[in-house]
């Protein structure tokens, strides 16, 4: 989070859990970023983050530039520096 803050990047998490479940989980894990609920998986579908079964989510990281374009995309958990570099470039 420190690296993202220094770079002026706002991380967001998105998954199908309910808003209430997100609030509990974020408090428990002491997240410093918002978690968004995608109960119908519309966001995951739009960003190609659904697995082949169409139900489960594949962790995918997107860096969206200030102009709304996708500057970074990767499966898994890439290093924050990679995301920040793509957004800065």
Secondary structure as UniProt FT lines:
FT   HELIX           2..7
FT   STRAND          12..15
FT   HELIX           19..29
FT   STRAND          34..37
FT   TURN            39..40
FT   HELIX           42..46
FT   TURN            47..48
FT   TURN            52..53
FT   STRAND          60..64
FT   TURN            66..67
FT   STRAND          70..75
FT   HELIX           80..88
//
